[in-house]
Amino acid sequence: MLFPVPPVSPPSSSAAAPLPDFLVIGAMKAGTTTLYHDLRSQPGVFLPDKESNALLADDPGAACARLFGPAASTGGGTDVLRGEVCPDYTKPGPEERALAAAAALYGDRSAPKLVYLVREPIARLRSHHHFVSTQHGAANPGGMTTDLAASLRDFPELVETSRYATRLRPWVERFGIGSVRVIRFEDYIADRVGTLRELTAWLGLPDFDSAAIRTDTVFNPGDTRPVATPFWRKVMENPLYRRFVRPWLSLEWRDRIRGRLLPKPPPRSGPPSESTRRELVAILRPEVDALAGMIGAAPPFWNLAAEAEPPEEAK
């Protein structure tokens, strides 16, 4: 289900460098990879690589021109919707830089449409922890371990990324609540076609191809996502690979190669202790209520006190 909010008048447009029409700004481990693939399947939508991080580039304007200019969006005319999917835009740390870049780039132009996915916040942070703690090198810069209790103590971003109202509020203050759609992960995985139909209509896509949605495929599931080894990361970051090899490999082929060559992650750690869960509920319940109030949805979004294993589909 998409949660609509009251419309607002967009700022006036001005001619400038090409910018995305919409941004999927998070949240990490709440379905952004699957949404990327589902949106990318639509013929009227152009997306560069997921997490292309245009707003975090040294020169965001140049990055947008490269990613969203006519040469990049092959065959794209003015009727093609250009978008970017980057959950880093609402992660503690990068979010301030991303928002500042967006504010400067859009200026008095029409506000981008903003899509924000949310997931039961304790389940999200557990998936976040499992992902980071099983990675190496730059993907795990602080050396997060598989000990959930220790990681919650040493890595506040696990909880902070689940503070959905806090993460979303600066974007709302800058671009207006009418520019935002919030999608609940649990609703999305229960009805991907219905969610995409509603979302693409709101984005302004005139035609929706339901047959293109690969509902039988799970993208980036936390328990089977390949672990990028240090050697593999060196390969991916090599300038020769990025310039001469990567452009010739489709996203599907890159995923297939990673799945064949890289190891699977170890099993996830157990759920938080009862005392830890109570602490998390006390911290996150006000955020959930604040988000519901922000978008005019009837709480509760989730029963945070419920003891249940989170679904693993469509991370």
N, C-alpha and C positions, 0 to 999 in steps of 0.2 A: 504494500500500500504506500502511495506517495502522500505526504502530508502537505496540502496546499496552504498558502498563507495569503493574506490580502494583497492585491496587486498595488504596485506603485508606479508612478510615471518615471520612465527611464530618462537619464540625462540626454541632452542633445548630442548627436553624432558629429564627428569631424573627420575629414579625410586624413589618414595616417597609415602607418605600417599595418600589415595584416595581423589580427589578433584572434585567438580562439573565441568562438561564439559561446562556448560553455566550458566550465572547469569542473571536474570531479575532484573535490578537494580532500577526500578522506571518507571514513577513518581507516587507518591501517588495520588489516586483518578483519575487515567488515564486509568483504565481497567486492572490493574494487577491481581485482583481477578479472573476476567473472563478468562484471559489468563492462569492463574494457573490451573483452572479447565479444560480448553480446552487442554492444554499440558498434564495434568494428565490423560486425557481420552485415550491417545495414548499408545498402549501396549509396545512400545519400549522406553518409557520415564519414568524415575524414579524421583519423586519429594518428598522430605519430606514435613512436614507441611509448609504452607505458612508462611513467616516471621519467619522461624526457627532461623534466625540471627546468622548463624555460624561465620561470619566474625566479629561479635560484641561480641562473647563469650570471657570469660577470657582467654581461651586457644583455639584459632581458629583451630589449627591443630587437637587437640583432638576432637573438635566438628565436624569437617569434617570427621574424621575417624569414629565417631559414626553414623553420618547421611548418609555417602556415602560409607561406607565399604560394602563388600560382604554380611554381615549378614543383613544390613539394606535394601539394594535393593533386595528384595526377588526375587529369580529366575533370578537375573540379571547377565549376563555374561559381557564380555568385549564389546559386541555390544550394551549394553543398554546405552542410553544417560542419564547422571545424571545432574540434574540442581537444582537451588534454585531460588525462587521468593521472593524478599525482597525489597520493595520500600524504606525502611530506608537507604539503601546503597547510595541513592542520596538525603537524607534529610539533611538540614543544621544541623550541630552538629555531628550526627553519621557518616556522609560520610567520614570524614578524617580518623577516626579509621578503618572503613571498607576498605577503599582503602589501608591503610598502611598494614592491615592484608593480603589483597589479594596480594599485591606486595611481601610481605615476603613469603607467602605460595607458590605462583607460581614460584617465582625466575626465573630460566632459563628454566622452563617447558613451554610447549605450552600455549599461552595466552588463557584464557577462552573466549568464545563467549559471548558478552554483548548485552542484549536486553533492549532498553529504550523506554518506551511508553510516548507519549506526547499528550496533549489535549489543546484545546484553553485555554490559560493561565488564563484568568479571570474566565472562567467557572470552571476551575480546582480549583482555590483558593476558589471560592464560595462553591464548594462541600467539599473541605478540611475544610473550616470554619463550614459548617453545621454539618459535622461528629464530629469534635472535640468538638464543643460548646454544643452538646447534650449528651456528655459522662460524666462519673463520675470518680472521683479518679485518678488512675494512667493514665487513658486514656485522662484525661484533667488536667494535673498537674498544669497549670497556672491559671485554673479557667476561661477559655475563655467563654465569654457570647455569646448570639445570636445576639448581636448588632454588625453588620458587620463593621460599621465605627470605633467603639471603638476597635474592634479586629484587624483591619488593623493597627491601631496606636500602639497597645500594643503587637502584636505578629507578628514580621517581618517575621517569617518563612512562613506565608501565601503567601507573595509575593516571598520570596527567593526560595521556592520550585518550583515556576513557572519560575524561571530564568534558563531555560533549558540549554542554552549554557554554563552558568557558572557551573551548576551542572555536566554536562557531560564532560567538558573539562579536568579535572584531570584524569579521567579514560582513555580518549583518549591519553593523554600525556604519561600515564604509559603503556598501552597495545596496542596502535596503532589504527588508525581509521578503519583499515580493520577488527578489531575484533568486530565492533559495527554494529548493525542494529537498526534504529529508526523506530518505528511504530506510526503512527498518530491514536489516539483514534477514531476519526470520521470515518476514513477509515476502521478501525477494526470492529466497530459495524455495519457498512454498509455491510461488507462481511467477516464474521468470518471464514467461511470455506476457502475462497480464501486466506485470510491472513495467516491462519494456514498452509495451503498447502505450501505456499512460505516460511514461516518461518522454518517449520520443514525440508524442503529440504536444506535450508541454514545451519541449525544446524547439518545436516548429518543423519537424520532419513531416513532409506531406504524405509519404507512403511508408508503411511499416510492413516488413516481410517476416511474418511469424515463422515461416519454414526455415529461415536462416539461423534461428536460435538453436544451438546444439544442446538441448536440454539433457541429453544422455551423457554429456561430458562435464566432468568436474575440473575446474581450472585452479591450479595452485592450492590443492588441499594440504593443510598444515602437516599431516602425518606422513605424506609421501613426497613432498617437494624435495627435489635433489639438493644436496648440500654442496655449495660451491667451494671446492678445495682451494688452498693458497695457489697451487699451480694453475688451476683453471682461472682464478681471478687475474693472474698475471697475463694469461692469454687474452682474456676479455678486455683488459685495459691496455694491451699492446697497440700502439698507434697504427702499425701495419695491418693488424687484424681489423681494427675499427674502420680503417679507410678502404681496404681492398677486399676483405672477406665478408664482414658483417653486412654491408649493403646488398650483397648478392644472396644472402640467406633470409628467407622469409621468417616471420615470427614463429610459425608452426615448425619449421625445420630446426630453428635454434632450440625450441622447447624439446623437440624429439631427440636432438643430439645430447642435450643436457640429461634427459631422462635415461639415455643409454649409457652414458659415460660416467655420470656422477653417482656417488653413494646416496642412499636414502637416509633420512635422519633417524636417530634413535627414538624409542618410544617416549611419549611426553611424560612429564612428571605428574605425580598425583595431584588431586585438588588441594586447595588451601585448607589449613586446619580450621576448625570451627571458630576459634578466636580470631584468626586472621580474616575469615570471611565476614564475621560481624564488624570488624574494623573497616573492611572494604565497603560493606553495605552502608555504614554510617557516613563514609566519605562520599560515596557515589549516588546514593538515593537523592540528595538535594540537587545534584546535577541532572538527574533524570527528570525530576519534577520541573526544574528550571527550563529544560529543553522543551518539555511538553507545553509549558506556559508560553515559551517564545514563539512556537509555531501554532499554537491554538489547538493542540491535540489533547484528548482526554487522557489523563494518567490513570493507571500506571502503564508505562510502556512494557515493563517486565516485572516479574515477581523476583526481586533480587534475593529474597530469603530462600527461594526454592533451591534444593540440592538436586542438581541434574547435570549430566554431562552435556556439553554444548554440541550441537550438530557440527559435523566436519565438512559439510559440503560448501563449495563455492567460496573459499577464502580469498 
